[in-house]
Amino acid sequence: MRFSRTIVTALLLVFSTVVTAQQFDWAPDFPEGSKIPVLEAPDQNGQIMTLDTLSGEKGLVLLFNRSFDWCPWCKAQLVDLAAVADTFPELGFNVATITYDPVETLKEVELDQGVGFPMLHDEDIKHVNAFGILNTDYEPGHFAYGVPQPGIMIISPDGTILRKFAEENYRERPDFDVVVDAIRAL
């Protein structure tokens, strides 16, 4: 009898953890089907980019990242993204990233990593605030103040959010195979 209580307790713990993870709602003010609030930022070359200039025929895959300068999880995600980036235009979508990193840092990362897509600078954390995804673990004055809770949005050319992907723990990132499968299913 005691053994079965232990198993039941363990199963309840696992199930509650799974349910909690599934309840994470990234950018809750902007559910799938809603329109994005804003997208206008300089890229790594200093050129102002907008949804119109960034979108492919069917839209844009936009990644909100913490920093490509100091965040090891963002750097790893960038390497993974670069490996699959050519897949998105084949499906009608362009890809771009956005961080609070300065344009100069983004240019260095582009050159070091051979990035072939726009990397946007979120000046004055305008986009992080507009989307309501500011990571509140950091106070103003802290070097990481202004980073988002990272995530991915698939956005149509008219600004409709088609799909969103994010994990509650910033150390975990959505799998690009899942993102590609979601695009194929649109």
C-alpha positions, 0 to 999 in steps of 0.5 A: 500500500505504501509503495502505491502511495509513493507512485501516486505522489510521484505521478502527481508531482510529474503531472503538476509540473507538466501542467504548470509548464503548459500554462506559461503564457509568453506575451500574454497581451498578444495572443495568437491571432492578435496584431503586433504592437510595433516593429521598427528597429535598426539592424546590425548595419544601422538600417531601420527595418520594419515588418514590411521590410523584414517579412517574406511572402508569408511573414516573419519568424522573429526571435526575442533574445536576451543578448548575443554578447554575454548570454550563453543560451542566446549564443547557442540558440543563434548557432542553432538558428543559423543552421536552419535559417535557410529553411524559413525562406523556402517556406515563405518566411524571413527570419530576424532576431531582436535584442537590446545589444547595440548595433555595433555588437550585433555587427560584430556577432554577424561577422563572427558567426556568419549570420545572414539575416537581420539582427535588430537593436531594441533601442530603449527596450521599446519592443520588449516593453510594447510586447510586455515581455520584460524580464523583471528579474533585473532592476534599472541600472543592472547590466541585464536590465532590458532583456526580454523573456526570450521567445519566438513569434511567427508573424504574418505580413499584416502583423497577425501573430500566427504562432508563439513559442517560449519557455518559462526558463530562459535557459530553455529555448523552443526547438526549431524543428517544432517551429518549422513544423508549425510553419508547415502546418499553417 
